[in-house]
Amino acid sequence: QVQLVESGGGLVQAGGSLRLSCAVSGRTFSSYAVGWFRQAPGKEREFVSRINWSSGNTYYSDSVKGRFTISKDNAKTTVYLQMNSLKPEDTAVYSCASSPSVTMLYNYWGQGTQVTVSS
């Protein structure tokens, strides 16, 4: 089992910044990568970013590239998502998830944290 707990969400004005954290615990050695996803009201969940534990390789959706930065702290087994230049359309529940392999089939999810960007 892998447990993930997000934190850092909140209300921010457009143009502002937030940093989300995803604390990973349990059988962390079975986690190949951690991804961030978001879901806005009435919309499907969408991929935001991903980082691989061992290589540190990162991936971003086009909608956040250049504004968001994903990073990790191996010692703390925590993944961060620094979100800058936030826009109202970034408003969503952000969740992190763990994938055990390169297939990116995420099998463990956190409970999510709300991010609201006001215009």
Secondary structure as GFF3:
##gff-version 3
##sequence-region A 1 119
A	DSSP	beta_strand	2	7	.	.	.	ID=ss1
A	DSSP	beta_strand	10	13	.	.	.	ID=ss2
A	DSSP	beta_strand	18	26	.	.	.	ID=ss3
A	DSSP	three_ten_helix	28	30	.	.	.	ID=ss4
A	DSSP	beta_strand	33	39	.	.	.	ID=ss5
A	DSSP	beta_strand	46	52	.	.	.	ID=ss6
A	DSSP	beta_strand	58	60	.	.	.	ID=ss7
A	DSSP	beta_strand	68	73	.	.	.	ID=ss8
A	DSSP	beta_strand	78	83	.	.	.	ID=ss9
A	DSSP	three_ten_helix	88	90	.	.	.	ID=ss10
A	DSSP	beta_strand	92	99	.	.	.	ID=ss11
A	DSSP	beta_strand	108	109	.	.	.	ID=ss12
A	DSSP	beta_strand	113	118	.	.	.	ID=ss13
###
